[in-house]
């Protein structure tokens, strides 16, 4: 029985076949695409549960594919690329990618990250407990993976939602960037603290000025906190 379907997008067919071999061995269904246009077509037609996406692709590149998919879906996207510059990492995250793996990669690392995504997003139906925090004009529901602001549902990538939920579940507690990487990303995340800054920036664009009862605050030289007014219940 398949654990879920993974869309692997890479123009290197050897890499695709290697990933297919390991993923199928772990119990995942695998869909392959070798260029950007094919990736978008297969995503729309087959609705995979997670995407492994190379950046350097013929036709539409990985950034363009990520942008197209984010217009209609919050499916988890893990970028796989040979590019290691901070700019490339930040751009991928700003476009809505959830994670980033640099070639050459260890297939065990890829599998571990996919499993981590499934642990976060594919919550067991046996866990009927509703995971939700509510504040004035704000609701973060991790059972439905849904962010509501002023009663409206906002499209929010899974990682942004998890970061906001973690901060809002611990109001007025200050977290360092490293703590957030460890506690929200977990599974020995190999990224850098700029990852947190990118996600906070995107959240602020959604939340700025919504309420005077709470705010996503920078604690200079330390990190971030979800600040709640003293008169809030």
N, C-alpha and C positions, 0 to 999 in steps of 0.2 A: 504493500500500500504506500502510495507516494505521500511524502511529508508536505508537499507543496511544489509549485513549479517555479523554476529559476530561469530567467532569460539571460543567457550569456552572450554579450555583444563584443566581438573582437575580430579584427580582420586577419589575425594570425590563426589559421585553422588548427595548427598543432596545439596552441593554447586552449582553443575551444574544446578539442577532443580530450585533452588532459583533464580539463575541468569537468567535462561531461562524465568521464570515467569515474572520477572521485565523487562527484555529486550523486550519480546514480547508485554508486556503492553505498552511500549514506542513506539512500532512500528517497532522494528528491527526483522529481520529474525535471527534464532539461529541455529548453528550447534554445536553438542556436541562431544567431544572426551575424553576418560578416560586414555589414555596412550600416550607416545611420538610417537610411530610408527603410531598409528591411527591418531594422529594430523597431521603428515606429509602427510599421504595418503589423508586425507580429505582436507587438504590445497591444494594439487596438483590437486585434482579432482574437488573441489567446488569453489575455488578462493574467499574466504571470503574477506570482506572489512577491517576488523580489527580483531585482535586476543587478547584474554585474556588468558594468559599462566601461569600456575602454574609451579614452579621450581621443586618441589619434585614429580616426576612422575615415575611409573614403566617403565622399558625398557629405552628408551631414556629420559634423564631428560630435564627440560625446557631449560637449557643452550644449550644442543645439538640440540633441536628442533629449537631454535632461530637461531643457527648457520646455520642449514640446510636451513631454510626459507630465511635467508639473502643472501644465495648464489644465489638466483634467484628472490628475490622480496624485495621491500621496503615497503610492507604493514605495517601499524602501529601495533606495538606489545606492549601491556601493561602487564608487569609481575605481577603476583599475588602470594604471598608467605608468609609463616610464618617466613622466615629468615629476620632478621633486621640488621645484621652486615653490616657495611659500605663496607667491601670487597665484599659481595654478591651483593649489589646495584651497585657498580662500575663494577663488572664483567658483570652483565646483561646489563648495558649501553654500555660497551665496545664491547659487542657482537652485539649491534645494537638495543636494546630495546629502546622504546620511553618514557616509563613511568614505574612507579613502585608503586604498592599498597600492603600494608602489612596486612595480616590477623591478627585478625578479622577485616573485613572491613564493612563499611556502604554501602548498595547497592545504596543509593543515590549518594555517592561519585563516585562509579564505573560508574553510568549513566552520572554524570556530566563530568567525564573525557572522556568518549566515545563521548559525544556531543561536547566537546571541540576539539577532534581530527577531528570530522566531519566538524566543523567550519573551521578548518585549512586546511584540506586536500580536503574535498569535497566542494570546492568553487562553489557557485551557478553559473550556466551558464549565468544568467542574468548579472553577474559581468564580462563583456567582457574586462574590463580594464586589460591590460597586466602588470603584476607586475614583473619587471626585473631590475637588476642592471648590468652594464657592466664596466669592467676595462681591462687593458692590459692583454690579454690571459685568461680572466676570465669572465664568464657570469653566473648569478644566476637568474633563471626564476621560479617564484612561481606560474605562471599559469600552467605550465607543470610539476612543481616540478622537475626541471632539473638543474644540475650543469655541466657546460662545462669548461674544463681547456685545453688550447692549442687546442681548437676545438673538443676535445673528451668529450663525455658524461661519467661522473663518477658515479657509483652507490653510492648513498648517502642517508642514512636514513632521513626521514622527519624532525626530530628534528635538526639534524646537518645543514640541508639546511635552516631551519627557523632561526637558530642562526646566520649563516653566512649572510643571507639576511638582518637581523636586523642590524648587525654591519656594513655591507658594504653600507647600505642605509643611514648611519649616519657617514661618514668618519671622522676620527680623533677625534671622541667623545669618551671619556672614560666612560665605564660602570662598575659599581661594579657587583659582582656576584649576589647579591640580586636583583639588578635592572634587570639583565638579566633573572633571575628566574621569576620575576614578569611580565616582558614585553614580554618574549618569551613563557614561559610555562603558565603563567597566572593561571586562575581559582583556586586561592589559593593553588598553588603547595606545597605539603608537604615534598619536598625533601630537600637536603642540597647543599651547594655551591660546593661540590666535583662534582656534576652533571655537572656543567659548565666546570670544568677543564677537565673532561673526553671527552666532546664533542669538546672542543678546541684542545685537543691533537689529536683526530681523524681527525679533519679538517686540522691541520698542516701537518699530514702525507700526505694528498692529495695536499696541496698547497705550501709546502716548496720549495723555490728556483724557482718558476714558473716565477716570474717577480720582477724587482727591483723598479717597480712603486708603489707597495703596499705590505703590510704584515699584518698578524694577530699578534698583539703585546701584550705582557704581560706588564701591568703597575704595577710594584711591590708594594704590600701593598694596591692596590686599586682594579684592575680588568683587563679588556681587552679593546682593541680598534682595529679598522681596520684602519691602518695608510696608508695614501696616500701621495705620493711625491708631493711637492708644484707645480711642473711643469705639473702635471696631470690635464687634463681639468675637 
